[in-house]
Amino acid sequence: MGFGTNTDEMAQVAGVLRTSASEAEPKIKAVETAAGGGAQLGRAHAESAAAYASGLRRLVTAASGFVAATNDFAGRLEKTRGGYQWVENNNTRTVGGK
């Protein structure tokens, strides 16, 4: 019994990853906007607003990094899929297939 790779599933997963990353981007922008809105909390909350905004900026950085890593992984899956597909096609020709 040998191992197998389903290249169509690899492409499907890459697509789902890219979709998820693109759906996260507008939500990240909303958090980024909120991070700059500390002044709207008023003078009584200025100290808390600074810490709140700092925390939101950290979340934006982390989420943006996650989106970048997710897109990178999707790209790697797509490249790997192409390699597997090439090997499968080459092996099929070698053994006299179609």
Phi and psi in degrees as GROMACS dihedral restraints (atoms count N, CA, C in turn):
[ dihedral_restraints ]
;  ai    aj    ak    al  type     phi  dphi    fc
    3     4     5     6     1  -104.5    20    10
    4     5     6     7     1   176.8    20    10
    6     7     8     9     1   -94.7    20    10
    7     8     9    10     1   152.3    20    10
    9    10    11    12     1  -133.9    20    10
   10    11    12    13     1   158.3    20    10
   12    13    14    15     1  -132.5    20    10
   13    14    15    16     1   129.9    20    10
   15    16    17    18     1   -97.5    20    10
   16    17    18    19     1   101.3    20    10
   18    19    20    21     1   -68.5    20    10
   19    20    21    22     1   -28.1    20    10
   21    22    23    24     1   -65.8    20    10
   22    23    24    25     1   -38.7    20    10
   24    25    26    27     1   -66.1    20    10
   25    26    27    28     1   -36.4    20    10
   27    28    29    30     1   -60.7    20    10
   28    29    30    31     1   -44.2    20    10
   30    31    32    33     1   -65.8    20    10
   31    32    33    34     1   -38.9    20    10
   33    34    35    36     1   -64.2    20    10
   34    35    36    37     1   -44.8    20    10
   36    37    38    39     1   -63.1    20    10
   37    38    39    40     1   -43.1    20    10
   39    40    41    42     1   -58.5    20    10
   40    41    42    43     1   -41.7    20    10
   42    43    44    45     1   -64.4    20    10
   43    44    45    46     1   -41.4    20    10
   45    46    47    48     1   -64.6    20    10
   46    47    48    49     1   -40.8    20    10
   48    49    50    51     1   -62.4    20    10
   49    50    51    52     1   -45.9    20    10
   51    52    53    54     1   -63.0    20    10
   52    53    54    55     1   -40.4    20    10
   54    55    56    57     1   -62.8    20    10
   55    56    57    58     1   -45.5    20    10
   57    58    59    60     1   -61.5    20    10
   58    59    60    61     1   -42.2    20    10
   60    61    62    63     1   -64.4    20    10
   61    62    63    64     1   -42.2    20    10
   63    64    65    66     1   -68.8    20    10
   64    65    66    67     1   -31.5    20    10
   66    67    68    69     1   -71.5    20    10
   67    68    69    70     1   -27.1    20    10
   69    70    71    72     1   -76.7    20    10
   70    71    72    73     1   -29.6    20    10
   72    73    74    75     1   -57.1    20    10
   73    74    75    76     1   -46.7    20    10
   75    76    77    78     1   -65.2    20    10
   76    77    78    79     1   -31.5    20    10
   78    79    80    81     1   -69.3    20    10
   79    80    81    82     1   -35.9    20    10
   81    82    83    84     1   -65.4    20    10
   82    83    84    85     1   -41.4    20    10
   84    85    86    87     1   -60.2    20    10
   85    86    87    88     1   -38.5    20    10
   87    88    89    90     1   -64.8    20    10
   88    89    90    91     1   -39.9    20    10
   90    91    92    93     1   -67.2    20    10
   91    92    93    94     1   -39.2    20    10
   93    94    95    96     1   -62.0    20    10
   94    95    96    97     1   -41.4    20    10
   96    97    98    99     1   -63.8    20    10
   97    98    99   100     1   -42.0    20    10
   99   100   101   102     1   -63.7    20    10
  100   101   102   103     1   -31.7    20    10
  102   103   104   105     1   -64.5    20    10
  103   104   105   106     1   -28.4    20    10
  105   106   107   108     1   -89.4    20    10
  106   107   108   109     1    -1.1    20    10
  108   109   110   111     1   -95.5    20    10
  109   110   111   112     1    17.8    20    10
  111   112   113   114     1   -60.8    20    10
  112   113   114   115     1   -32.1    20    10
  114   115   116   117     1   -63.0    20    10
  115   116   117   118     1   -23.6    20    10
  117   118   119   120     1   -73.2    20    10
  118   119   120   121     1   -11.5    20    10
  120   121   122   123     1   -80.2    20    10
  121   122   123   124     1   -11.9    20    10
  123   124   125   126     1    93.6    20    10
  124   125   126   127     1   166.9    20    10
  126   127   128   129     1   -64.1    20    10
  127   128   129   130     1   -34.8    20    10
  129   130   131   132     1   -64.9    20    10
  130   131   132   133     1   -22.8    20    10
  132   133   134   135     1  -113.5    20    10
  133   134   135   136     1    15.6    20    10
  135   136   137   138     1   -58.5    20    10
  136   137   138   139     1   -43.3    20    10
  138   139   140   141     1   -65.1    20    10
  139   140   141   142     1   -45.3    20    10
  141   142   143   144     1   -66.4    20    10
  142   143   144   145     1   -35.9    20    10
  144   145   146   147     1   -63.1    20    10
  145   146   147   148     1   -37.6    20    10
  147   148   149   150     1   -64.4    20    10
  148   149   150   151     1   -44.5    20    10
  150   151   152   153     1   -67.2    20    10
  151   152   153   154     1   -39.0    20    10
  153   154   155   156     1   -62.5    20    10
  154   155   156   157     1   -47.8    20    10
  156   157   158   159     1   -64.0    20    10
  157   158   159   160     1   -38.6    20    10
  159   160   161   162     1   -62.3    20    10
  160   161   162   163     1   -43.4    20    10
  162   163   164   165     1   -63.3    20    10
  163   164   165   166     1   -41.0    20    10
  165   166   167   168     1   -64.9    20    10
  166   167   168   169     1   -39.2    20    10
  168   169   170   171     1   -63.9    20    10
  169   170   171   172     1   -36.4    20    10
  171   172   173   174     1   -64.8    20    10
  172   173   174   175     1   -40.4    20    10
  174   175   176   177     1   -63.0    20    10
  175   176   177   178     1   -41.2    20    10
  177   178   179   180     1   -61.7    20    10
  178   179   180   181     1   -44.4    20    10
  180   181   182   183     1   -61.4    20    10
  181   182   183   184     1   -45.8    20    10
  183   184   185   186     1   -64.6    20    10
  184   185   186   187     1   -45.7    20    10
  186   187   188   189     1   -66.0    20    10
  187   188   189   190     1   -39.3    20    10
  189   190   191   192     1   -64.7    20    10
  190   191   192   193     1   -39.1    20    10
  192   193   194   195     1   -63.6    20    10
  193   194   195   196     1   -39.0    20    10
  195   196   197   198     1   -63.7    20    10
  196   197   198   199     1   -43.0    20    10
  198   199   200   201     1   -62.2    20    10
  199   200   201   202     1   -44.9    20    10
  201   202   203   204     1   -62.5    20    10
  202   203   204   205     1   -43.2    20    10
  204   205   206   207     1   -66.1    20    10
  205   206   207   208     1   -38.2    20    10
  207   208   209   210     1   -64.9    20    10
  208   209   210   211     1   -44.4    20    10
  210   211   212   213     1   -64.9    20    10
  211   212   213   214     1   -38.4    20    10
  213   214   215   216     1   -63.2    20    10
  214   215   216   217     1   -45.0    20    10
  216   217   218   219     1   -62.6    20    10
  217   218   219   220     1   -41.3    20    10
  219   220   221   222     1   -60.3    20    10
  220   221   222   223     1   -42.9    20    10
  222   223   224   225     1   -63.0    20    10
  223   224   225   226     1   -39.3    20    10
  225   226   227   228     1   -66.4    20    10
  226   227   228   229     1   -38.6    20    10
  228   229   230   231     1   -61.7    20    10
  229   230   231   232     1   -42.5    20    10
  231   232   233   234     1   -63.9    20    10
  232   233   234   235     1   -42.2    20    10
  234   235   236   237     1   -64.6    20    10
  235   236   237   238     1   -43.9    20    10
  237   238   239   240     1   -62.6    20    10
  238   239   240   241     1   -40.6    20    10
  240   241   242   243     1   -56.5    20    10
  241   242   243   244     1   -45.9    20    10
  243   244   245   246     1   -60.8    20    10
  244   245   246   247     1   -39.2    20    10
  246   247   248   249     1   -65.2    20    10
  247   248   249   250     1   -45.9    20    10
  249   250   251   252     1   -62.1    20    10
  250   251   252   253     1   -42.1    20    10
  252   253   254   255     1   -64.5    20    10
  253   254   255   256     1   -40.4    20    10
  255   256   257   258     1   -61.3    20    10
  256   257   258   259     1   -45.5    20    10
  258   259   260   261     1   -62.1    20    10
  259   260   261   262     1   -44.7    20    10
  261   262   263   264     1   -61.9    20    10
  262   263   264   265     1   -44.1    20    10
  264   265   266   267     1   -63.9    20    10
  265   266   267   268     1   -42.4    20    10
  267   268   269   270     1   -63.9    20    10
  268   269   270   271     1   -43.8    20    10
  270   271   272   273     1   -63.7    20    10
  271   272   273   274     1   -38.8    20    10
  273   274   275   276     1   -62.1    20    10
  274   275   276   277     1   -43.9    20    10
  276   277   278   279     1   -65.7    20    10
  277   278   279   280     1   -37.6    20    10
  279   280   281   282     1   -63.3    20    10
  280   281   282   283     1   -40.2    20    10
  282   283   284   285     1   -90.2    20    10
  283   284   285   286     1    11.4    20    10
  285   286   287   288     1    87.4    20    10
  286   287   288   289     1    21.2    20    10
  288   289   290   291     1   -78.4    20    10
  289   290   291   292     1  -157.6    20    10
